[in-house]
Amino acid sequence: MARTIVVPFAFPDPEPLPESLIETLRPLDVVLFAHHDPDGTTEAMDEATFEREAKATLYETAADLVRSGGDADIQLFYGPDEDVRDRMAADAILVPRPVTTVGRFLVPLRDDRTAGQVADLVGDLSPDAVAHLTLLHVVDDEEAVDEGDRLLRDAMGDLREAGISQAAIDTDVIVDDDAPEVIARESNDYDAIVMGETAEDADRDLGRTYDRVAAASDRPVIVVRRRSST
């Protein structure tokens, strides 16, 4: 069964899904999710206008996915932003940004909790889109480098099992006490980021690390959701 990825479209000014990302997501089950919080913006839309404009945008994007050989479902939600997270149940969420080509991926791994899931998701992306990727782990001190190397070796093994050539994979362990800043800086050399969810509780969206990376980087970010322990 293909993994599911949600692509959110925040109205009234949604970020379009670039053609290069459409090809990248083709093998996945894609959910195009339009949402609007009328109390959270100075450009509030009434529900009928939101529904009309959202359907037009989402159906056009879904048609592009179908033409690429993929498929998509659409969902609409008119209500508070704080309720959006619970409605976006999926293996991953894409935060789209403008991008011309997609081929080089930065894959920061925090720990074992999501490393396997991140590797599985990367392995499910369109093979034509994954030309090269770098597995990145940031540690606070030199004593943690060996453990970081082990984490990345294990992830490389998962990627090779998923069909990605070892020649396409690099690894990098960086010693620094500010992981989000490192990830954002390193992402300048890549087309997109794939990272695990870092939220520690249900009160946060996708985690502090994601928040800072998304704010500092202009690259598209695929966030792999942590599986529930229940």
Secondary structure, DSSP 8 states (H G I E B T S, - for coil): ---EEEEEEESSS-----HHHHHHHTTSEEEEEEEE-TTS-SS---HHHHHHHHHHHHHHHHHHHHHTT--EEEEEEES-GGGHHHH--SSEEEE----S---EEEEE--SHHHHHHHHHHHHHS-TTT-SEEEEEEEESSGGGHHHHHHHHHHHHHHHHHTT--GGGEEEEEEE-S-HHHHHHHHGGGSSEEEEE---SSTTSSS-HHHHHHHHH--S-EEEE------
